[in-house]
Amino acid sequence: MDELALLREMLEIYSPSGQEGEMAAYLVTQMRALGFRAYQDAVGNAIGVLGEGEREIVLLGHIDTVEGFIPIHLQDGRLYGRGAVDAKGALATFILAAARVGPLPDKRIVVVGAVEEEAHSKGARYLLDSFSPQMVIIGEPSGWQHVTLGYKGRLLVTYRLAAPTRHSTAQGPSASERAIGFWNRLTEYAREFNRGERFRFHTLDHSLHRITTHNGGFEEEVTMDMTLRIPFGLDVPSLKKHMRGWANGAAVGFSGEDVPYKADKNNPLVRAFLRAIRARGGRPAFKLKLGTSDLNTVGPVWNCPIVAYGPGDSSLDHTPQEHVQVEEFYRAIEVMEEVIRDA
């Protein structure tokens, strides 16, 4: 198969979180055709294995995307489609690079297309007891010349307030005003925590994704969905306690909690990436990301050399303009091929 055709066909299969079945079945078929021992596990992850060596290297990508189909097209050397950057481009890079290398006597190469990374990392969490790798590469966009070492943590927050309907002339804050008061308290907390800090990897960032109101005649309800990006050094239990205290009669729930994680850069895996990038005329550099990935899930448990790598500009993640440069895609395959051989 033409290597770009693999990625294009992956983009053609719409696979938002929770709807990855067709994508997983397609990858199992394609990996088998490329010489992998491929299968789907109990949660739907697509897994391909090459070799039987003692040293296990896991290449962990994800097959789900956020919602929103983008028509697939090639224009000016750019391949457009939902997942081109986040993160089917990286997963295709893993599959194609491993297939180029083929089975190695001393290694067991495991390529994983995990499910629900964009939700709660269901696929990655299932893998924690299934593998004990010596090295891990997470499939996320870094740009072909860069290697990602760390991600901030995450906490999802839901605020729900139901209060009796009141006349607009009544004294005291309305349900909506009380919700805004909660958001303002959180904003002030973040401002104080971040005071004097300019590097965003070390700041507490919060975003309001959705606020909805409903008036049923006798009761008005306000719901807010928020995401917090957690830095090292933040006392999360204390912050949760504060938020419950600010609730003032509202219900505050927490989910999707991931700890921040930063990997060591002094190890054979990182050195293999630096050599491979330089060998192709690149200028390698390290990145620390403001979001969260499956690296946060598996890094603390597997506790081995780990990085994130893949073609694409992460500023295009989740956007209507998501695309990957074809030349960069091929460069990333070459880098990955050498890393697999050399690491």
WOHU-V855184 format. One line per field, one symbol per residue. psi: psi as a letter, one per 30 degrees, with the letter a starting at -180 (. if undefined). Layout:
psi: ???
This chain:
psi: kkeeeeeeeeffjkilkfhgeeeeeeeeeeeefggljklkaffgkkkkkklglejkkkjjakflllljkkkklkkhgkjklkfeejhfeeeeeeeeeeeeeakkfgljkjkkjllhefdgheeeeffefflilfkkkkjlkfkfflkkflklakkkkkkkkklkklkfflllkleeeeeeeeeeeeeeeeeeefkfkfjffgljkkkjekkkkkjgefkkkkkkklkkjklkfkjeeeeeeeeeefehflkklklhkkklkklkgileeeeeeeeeeefggljkllkklfalafeeefefefhlkklkkllljfffkglfgklkkeeeeeeeeeeeeeeeef.
